[in-house]
Amino acid sequence: MSMMWVKKQSKWAIVVAALLIGGSLIMMDLPSSKGMSSNTTVGEVDGVEISTVSFQQDLQTFMRNEEARTGRQPEGADYAQLRANVFQYRVQNLLVDKLTKAYELRATVEEMQDWVAKNPRDVGYSLAQYQGVESVPYFLRDSTINIMAYRNWLSQDSVYDRPGMRAIEAQLKTTLIPQMQLQSVFRSQVHRTDLEEAFLLETRENKAVLRYYRVPAEAFADAGANPSEAELKAHFESLPDSFWLPDDAARLAYLRLPLLPSPADSALMRNFAGELRERAAGGENFEELARSYSSDAGSAQNGGKLPPAARTEWVPEFAAAAFVLAPGEISKPVLTPFGYHIIQMHSITKVDGVEKASVSHILLNITTGTEASDSVLAAAERLREKADKSGLAEAAKALGLPVQKTPLFARRTIAPLGHYVQGVTSFAFGASERKQKISDALQSDDGVYVLEQDAFFPKGRDFERARNSVAADYARAKRAAAAFAEANSIRAQVASATEAPATVGKAVLETSPLVSSDTYVAGFGSGGAALFQAMHQKAGEWGPAIATSEGAIVAQVVEVHPLTAPEKAARIQSARAESDMFQTSNLYQQWAQDLPKSVRVKNKLDQVYRN
């Protein structure tokens, strides 16, 4: 996507942009196919296939960047979310590239030279990816780039023969500049009028102090409680543009067979912990060992260092082993409910009379070995066979296991079971797998799962699917109506009072600071029409009851601080010039995000990436 667009995106977009600019053309070694099915494609976009090989190259590049940033590769739900985001951007790029070719958009030499001159950081990144960090000129490594030195360097013809520069040239020709040209189409559609800009300026810059009675909707907790079926259905039908859901949803029943380490698994990890302890005691760097082996993600990237803590802040086994160590001493393996720890003492100090220890540790989780996991998988397979004949509930009775149900979840939900289990969404929504009554045994870190189809709702409006949302919205509407009625009933009493009482019924008197109508004010909510309406009442008079996102209010303007006419005119012209670029970026961003909705996209990630 264009540079302007990606800079507005989330952290995923920024990393994927770096991938596209600096490393997407690198042919990298693929990981082992273990854990992946034999599918040759991860999906299709309007009939155009996304090959598993090319997708894996992009994904692998991203994972290496993540590992360099965090010290470990993403796993489980993080890995699944990573795949989903990379897939989404691949889809968007395919569609945008198709349009740039259709419009015959091309990059000129001048445009490419201008981009290179303005983006030294990306140039340095690309050089490092292709030839190593040592190949990057010194002035591109500094936190503050010497622009004059950079321009002199660019003036040398030999610079452009470097692999990293050739990759940037290819990317600029085929993707970045054509997409920037495409973005310029949107600029012609974005021109706010003086009237629009004057209104926006008024919401931002005109300020006032308000005194108001706030009636919170929460004060009417019983309103809308226990509605009848007829009331809910009437509320659902009264809002034909609401409760429409853009994706399919499913609910699954499931059984979980826990994966528990055997005594042999525990002994194996204890022996390995002993080996690491001997290596640390023998002089190996404790911090590096922690970064390489510790299962505690929170401390591993800091070399295993934990915040200073008192005895009561750690589990008893850990605290007992830590507080007997001398500074610099390393403990023998210590077993806690989390696994085996190797603890290195730094110091013990007293804070307000309480001893606190500063330590580092290496945590080794006790994982289930092959023998134990094979046994559970075999039991799960026998359970699946029974469930296939008599249903999951009947099969579960023989084992005394409880049947649980997921909440209703949409197709793109990463962890419908509350934590990530590969294959769940594929079973719920896959065209072929939905025909199965019972799933295959699906293994995760904590257990083996057998699933059963329980409910399925296609996208769109459906009362049963939306029942909980309808009930919540119905109750919210009833509470809001009750709050407005209360505010309306006290308005005459408040207006006729010689001195405003602190409370009237369920209403409480409050005074705002000096605010504009695009800010948050308690009782009004965040910058909405209610605050704007209250600020434009006649100063000194109590206005009518106003419904807000938090209930209702009756307000009085105490002070007004408007812009002067010359200030207003000057700021309107300035704001119009600035807002065009901002609006163009937002419009292009939204358009790019919505592009996949205009075509048929087939996502096979869950089928391709199997445990």
N, C-alpha and C positions, 0 to 999 in steps of 0.2 A: 504494500500500500504506500501512498505518498508519505513523505517525511512529516508533513504537517498533520496528516491524519494519525500516524502512529504515535506522535508525541502526545496526543490527547487520550491515548488508550491506557488501560490498566497495566500492571506489571507484566502480565502475560503478553500483551501486545508489544511492549517495549522489548522483551526478550525475543519474541518471534521476529520483530523487525530487525534486531541485531543478527538473528539467524539468517534472515533473507538478504541483508546487506553484506554481511561479512563472511558468512559461511555456507550458504545454501548450495553453492556450486562445488563444494568440496566432496570428492568421492571418498567416502570413509568406509573403513572396514565394518561390515555388518556384524552384530552380535550373533551368538548362537541362536538357531531357530528353536531351541528348547523353550517351551512355554507359548509358542505361537502355532496356530494352525497352518495348514498348507495353502490357505487362500492367497491368490496372487494379487488381489486388490483389497484395499481397506474401505472402498466406497466408490460411488459414482456421482457425478454432477451433471445432470441433464444428459446422461448417456456417456459422458467422458469419464473414464476410469482413473482412479488414483491408485497407482501401483503400491503394493506393500513395500517393495524395495526402496522406492524414492521417499515414501512417507517415513520409513524407518531411518533413512539417512538424515532427514530433517530432525526427527525425534532424537536420534542419537547425538546430533550436534547440540541440541538443546540440553540434553541430559548432562553432557560433558560441561557445558557452561554452568548448569545448576550445581554440579558436583564441585566445580572450581569455586563457586560462590559460597556454598554452604558446607563443603567438606564431605558431603554424602549424596548419593543419588536419591531422587524421590522414589517412594515406594507406596504400595497400597492405593488408597484413595487419592493421594497427591499425584501418583503416577497416572492414574486413570483420568484425573482432571487435566493433567498435562497433555495427554493424548487427545482429549476432547477439544482443548483449546487449539492445539496445533492443527487438528483436522478442520476446525471451523475457519481458521485463517487460510488453510490450503484451498478450501471451497471458495472463500471470498476472492482469493488471488486468481483462481481459475476463471471466475466470472468476470472480474475486472479486466484481466488480460484478454479475454474474448472480446470485450467491448473496445479495448484500445486497438485491437487488430481490425475490428469492424469499421472503426472510425479512421483507420490508417494513420494513427498517431505515431510520430517518429521523433527521436531526440536529435537535435542538431549538435554540432561540435561545440558551439558557443554555450549551449545550455549545459552540456556535460562539464565543460571547463569551469563554468560558474558554480556548479554544484560541488565539484571537487575543491574549489577554492574556499567555499563557505563551510565545508564539513571536514576539517582536519582530523577530528576524533575518529570518524568512521573510516577514514583513509588509514590511520594508524592501526585500527582494529583489524582491517582486512589484511594489511601487511603482516601483522603478528600471526593471524590465522594461517597464512600460506607459507611464511618463511621463518616464523619464530619471532619472539620479542626482540632479540638482538638485532634484527633487520630493520626495526623501526628507528628512524632518525631521532637523535637525542631531543630535538625541539618538539617532537610529538609525544615524548614520554613525560614531559614536565606537566605539572598541574596547570600552569599558565603557559599557553602556547605562544611562541615567538612567531607572530604572523609574518613579519618581514622575512625571517629565515625560511619559513614554510613556502612563501611565494617564490623566493629565489630557488629553492629546491625544485618546485614545480616547473620552473622555466627550463630545466634540463630535459632534453628529449629522452635520455636513457631511463628516466624515472618511470615512464609509461610502459616499459618493457617488463617491469616486474609482474610476477603472477598475481599478486594482490591487486595491483592497479588494473590489470586486464580483467580480473573478476568484477571490479567495480564498474569498468566500462561496459561490460556485458549486462550487468544489472541495470545500469542507467539506461542503456539502449532499449532493453526489453521490458522493463517494469517501471522503475521509479519515475523517470521523466515523462513517459507516455501517460502514467496515471496522474501526475501533477497537471499535465495538460488537460486531462479529463476533468480534473477537479475545477479547473478554471471555468468550465461550463456552468458550474453551480454559482460562480461569482456573479454571473450576469442575472441570476434570479434573486439575488439578495440585496434589496435596497429598501430600508425602512423609510417611511415618510417622516416629515417633520412632526406630524401629529402623533405618530407612534413613538417617536423618540422623545417627544415632550411628555407623553404619559409615563414612559419608563423612567425618565429623569425625575419626574415628580414622585414616583414611588421610592426612588433611591435617595433623593436629596431633600425634599420637603420634610420637615420634622415637627413633632409636637409632643406635648406632655398631656397624658390622659388620666382622668380620674374615672374609675368605672366599678360597677358591681359585677362580679363574676359569679355565674351560676354553673358549676361543673356538672357535666352529664353523669359523672360517677356518683353524684349525690342521689341519683334515682336508680339505684342498683336493681330494684325489683321490676322496673319498667321493662317490658319485653321478655321477662322470664317465663319459662314453660309455655311457649306458644303452641297452639294446636297445629295439627297437620294442615288444616285448611288455611290457617293464617300464614304459615310458611309458604304454601303453594301460591297463595294470592300475592304475597310479597315478591316471590320469584317471578310471577307473570307480570307484575307491575313494572318490572325493570328489564325489558326485553334486550337492552344493550349491555346488561351486566351478567356476570357469572359465565361468560364465554371463555373457554379454556383452549389454548392453541395447540395442545398436544394430547396424545392418548394417555390414559392413566390405568394403573392396575393395582390390585391388592393380592398379596400372596400369603398362603399359610405355609408354615415351615417348622421343621424339627432340627434341632442342633445337637449333634453328638460332640461333646467337648474333646479336644485334643490335649491330653495331659502327659507331661514327660514321665518316662519310666525311671526307676532307680538307676538304671544303666545310663540314661541320658544325663541325669544329675551327676553321676560319677564322672562321666566324660567331660562335662563342663567344669567340674571341680579340678580335674587334672589339667585342663587347659588354663584355668585361672592360676594354678600353681606354676605352670610354665611361664606365664606372663609376669608373675610376681618375681620369679627368679631372674628374668631378663631385666626387670626394672631395678631389682636389688643389685644386679651385676653391672649397672652403669648405663643401661639404655635409657633414652630420654622418656620420662614418664608421660609428658604431654603428647609426644608423638604416638606412643602406644595407645593413649586414650583416644586420640583422634582416629586411629586406625581400627581399634577393636571395641571401643565402648558402645553399648546399646543405649546409653542415656543420651538421646539426641540433644537435649538442652545443654549439657555440659561438655559433650565430646568436642564440639567445635572450639571450645575454650580450653582445650587440653585437659579436660576432666575437672576443672576447678569449680567448686560449689561456693555459694555465698556463705559467709560466717553464720553459724547457727548454734543454738543451745541444745543440750541433750534432748529436751522435750520436742524439738522440731524435727528430729529424725526418728525412724523406727528404732525400737530398743536395741536390736541386734547390731545395727550400724553404729548407734551412739556408743554402746558399750565397747566396741572394738576401736572406735576412733579416739575416744578420750583417754585411753591408756597409752597411746603412742607418744613418743618424744618427737620434737621438731625434726623433720627430715626422714623419720622412720616410715617404713612401708609395711603394712599389715599382711598377714597371711590371708588367703581367701576367706571371706566372711559371707555366710549364707543369710539372706533376708527373703521376705516374700517376693522381692523383685528379681532375685537371682544371686549370683556370686559377685562380690565386690572386692576390689583391691584398693586399699585406702592409703594415701600418702598424707602425713601430717605436715602442716606448715607452721601453725602457731596456735596458742590458746591465750585469749585475752579476757579480761573482765569488763563487761559493759553494764553499768548500774548494778554491780554486785552479782551479775549472772555470767558464768563462764560461757564463752563462745569459741568454737573451734573453726579454724580455717583449714580446709582439706581439699584435696583432689581425689577423684576415684575413677576406677574403670569398672563399669557394670557389664556383666555377661549374663544375658537372659538365658534361662534353661529352655532350650527348644526341644520339641518332640522329635525323636529320631525316626528313622525309616520303619523299624519294626513296629513301634507303637502306632504310627500313623497308618501303616498298611492294615493293621488290625482294625482300627476305627473305620477306615474306608471299606473294608470287607463287611463290617457290621452295617454300615450305611447302605451298601449295595443290597444286602438281604432285606433291610427295611424298605428300600425303594421297590423291590420286587413285590413285597406284601402290599405296599401302598398302591401299587399299580392295579392290584386286583380288588382291594377292599376299601381304598381311600386312606388318606394320611392319618385321620383320627383313629381308625380301627387298628392300623399298624402300630401306632404309638402306644396303645393301651398295653400291648404285650411287653413293651420295654419300660413302661412307667414314665414316659417322657411327656412333657406338656407340649401341646400344639400352640404355637404362637402365630400372630398375624402382623404383617407390616401395616403401617398406615397406607392410605391411598397415595401412590406416588406417580409422578409423570415420567415420561420416557427418558428424559435427560438427567434424572436423579442418579447421582454417583453411588450413594450408599443407602439404599432403601431399608437395609436391615439395621441401620444405626452405625455400622462400620462397613468397610469395603469388603465385598465378596465377589470375585470375578465370576461372571456368567449369570448373575441374577437378572439384570435388565434384558439380557438376551433371551432368557427363558420367558420373561414377562411379555416381551414385545416382538421377538423374532418371528418372522412369518412361518417358518417351519417348526420352531420350538413351541410356539403357542398351541400347536396341535397336540403336544404331549400333555397328559394329565399330571404326570409326576416328572420332576427334573432328574437329571443325573446327579450323582453325589458331587457337591461343590465344596472344595476345601479352601479354608482360609487359615490365618495364623492361629486362631483360637478354637477352631472346630470344623466339623464336616456338616454340611447342610443338605437337607432334602426338602424341595419346595413343591407346593401344589397350587395350581391356578385357583384363585378364590373369586375374583371379580375383575371385570375389564370394562372400561368406558372409552369410547372413541372421542376424539377432540370435538369441541363444540359446547352447546348448552345441554345440560342434563340435570334435572332436579335432584336425583338420588346422589349423583356425584358431588353436587354443590351443596348438599344438605347442611353440612356444618358451616360453610361460608354464608349460606342464606340465613341460618339461625343467628349467627354472629352479627350480620348486617341488620337483620330485623331488630335485634335487641339494641344495637347501636342507634338505629333510627328512632326507636321508642324512647330511649333515654334522652336523645337530642331534642325530641319533640317536647318531652316533659320539662327539660331545662329551659327551652324557649318560652313555654307557657308560664313558667315561674318568673322569668325575667320580664315578660310582658305584663304580668299581674302586679309586679312591684314598681313598674315604671311611673305610674301616677303618684304613688306614695313617695317615691324618691324625689320627683320633680317638685312636689309641694312642700317638702320638708325644709325648714329654715336652716337646719344643720344636718348634714348627711350622717346617719347612724353607721356604726361599724358593720352591722349585719342587718339584713332584712330578709326574713324567712331563711332560705338556703343560700342567699346571696351574700358575698363578702366584699367589702369596700377595699379597693387597692388603687395605688397610684403608680403609673409607669415612669421610667426615666424619659429623657428626651430621645424619641425614636423616630425612624422612618418606617414606611408601611411595608418594607421588604424584610423586616427583622422579626425575630421571635419575641412575643410578649405573652406572658402567662395568661391564660384565659382566651387569648385570641388564636394561639398557634403560630405557625411560621408564615410570615409575610403573605397573607391572603387578602381576599376581598373584604373581609370583616374589619380588619385593621384600617384598610384604605377608606372604607365607608365611615368609620368612627372618626378618623382624622379630618374628614371633610364636612363634619357637622358644624353648625354655627357655634362659635366659641362661647363658653359660659352656660350653654343650655344642655339639659339632659336629652339625649336623642332617643329614638325608638329602640326596642329590643332588637338585637342583632344575633343571628345564629352564627356560631363559630365552630371550628373543628374540635373544640374541647367542651362545648356546651352552648352557653349564650351569655351575652353581656348587655348592660345598659351603661353608656359612656357619656362623659362630658369632656370637652376640650378645654384644658387649663391654659396652655401656652401654645403659640404657633410660631414657627421659624421657617418661613418660605424663602425660596430663592428670589432675588431681584430679577426684573425683566432682562437687563443686560447680561447677568450671569447665566440666566436660562438660555438665551439665544446663543451665547458663545459655547456653552456646553453641549447644546443640541448638535451644532455643526461638528464639534470635536468627536462626540460620541458616535455620530453617523459614520464618520470615516473609520473609526476603530471597530465598530460593530460589524461592518461588512465582512472583514476578514474572519472574525470570530464566528459569525453565523455561517459563512461559507464552510469553514472547517467542521462545524457541528452538522451541517446539512449533508456534507459529503460522508462524514462518519456514519450518520444514521442510514444513509443510502447504502453504504457498503455493508453494514450489518444486516440490512433487510434484503440484500440481493439473494441470499440462499432461499428466501421464501418464495421467490418468483420462479423457481425451477424445481425439478424433482431431484432431491438429494437422498442417496442411499448410504447409510452409515453402517459399516460392518465391523467397527472396532471391537465390539464385545465378542463377536464370533472369532475374529482373527487372533486377539491377544488372550490366550487361555492359560490358566495356571498349569 
